[in-house]
Amino acid sequence: MTAATLSYARSTGRPRRLVLDGWVIGTVAALLLVGLVMVASASIGVAERETGSAFFYFERQLMFVGMGLVAAMLALAIPTTLWEKYSMVLLGVAIALLVLVLVPGIGHEVNGSRRWVRLGLMNFQASELARVLLLTYVASYAVRRADELRSDFKGFIKPVAVLGGAAVLLLLEPDFGAATVLLATGIVVLFLAGARLTHLLVPVVLGVAGMGALAVTSSYRLRRLIAFRNPWEDPFDSGFQLVQSLIAIGRGEWFGVGLGSSVQKLFYLPEAHTDFVFAVLAEEFGFVGVVVVMALFALLAGRALAISRNAARAGLQFQSYVAASIGVWLGLQAFVNIGVNMGLLPTKGLTLPLLSYGGSSMLVTLAWLGVLLRVHHETQTTGRAAVSREERRP
């Protein structure tokens, strides 16, 4: 296993090694670099038109990355035992954030959705942080009520009810995509914690049925579903966004048209530097660029799951579930965003982690990756991990 090590001092003055996972750091660095390049390229036209500065969004994204790296270092410095100890407080903060954003005068509305709170330099999307805090609570519950979760349906349904309540608040914004990712990630974590498969089927069936009912009873969501099935039927209205995305991806062919040479980003493809930055990447770097980016996301999600497995072997159950939730969330959100761009899934309004323009997503994602690095450090430096490694040696 590749790892980079640094040294820092304990409060007693004795040196202690800080063990950082090189795979996570290298993959995140590569994705951030690709993201900065693509935001600069995809936003150059709209930034010039809206602000008069061609690199306005690139400069802000660079600022968000810097802030996110600071948040990651702060998260790395916090022992995970504190996250576990105050999980109920974090749950309360998560619910408060989701309620607060719905309050008129506090929640900021953009494109018909009330998801943001104005915070000076940026509009902060409350659901980004709330999802992390909710999944932290789920991980803590899976440790505190392990026996009840595995043996009793009531023990299983309690965290599902919490996730369901949060999903309802997300749907009121509305944020259908965030609600779906939250529920799916939470269910996977509970499954990894030992919940019975028969118990899992109940919320899965109810959730799918409920989401389907919401989709067909809302004219807005129904139009999206119809456009997803056949965007070419109405290419200038409901199917416009997906049609432009597919044109961009198709133009890329094997090796792309070259960095900066995308045509679709020039006022054809809406949200080119946010939700549909992947389509611009496919147009400019082609199939090869798409494969590289997808491989990086797969590597990052896989490494998070490997860290989760190592933490479980070291006896760090809470840390294991947190790392697993990070891996599942990153992989699932990347899959949904890429699927939307390629016309495989209905439009969800989810960003591509570490690549799409946006301060909230960048801050929360990098901070949570800091927690992942903290889990790796604690796994490698605990005595139980050392014993586990010795036992696995031939």
Secondary structure, DSSP 8 states (H G I E B T S, - for coil): --EEEEEEE-TTS-EEEEEEEHHHHHHHHHHHHHHHHHHHHHHHHHHHHHHS-TTHHHHHHHHHHHHHHHHHHHHHHS-HHHHHHTHHHHHHHHHHHHHHTTSBTTEEEETTEEEEEEETTEEEEHHHHHHHHHHHHHHHHHHHTHHHHHH-HHHHHHHHHHHHHHHHHHHHTT-HHHHHHHHHHHHHHHHHTT--HHHHHHHHHHHHHHHHHHHHH-HHHHHHHHHHH-GGGSTTTTTHHHHHHHHHHHHHTTT-S-TT--STTTTTSTTTTTTTHHHHHHHHHHHHHHHHHHHHHHHHHHHHHHHHHHHHHTT-HHHHHHHHHHHHHHHHHHHHHHHHHTTSS-------TTTSS-HHHHHHHHHHHHHHHHHHHHHHHSHHHHHHHHHH--
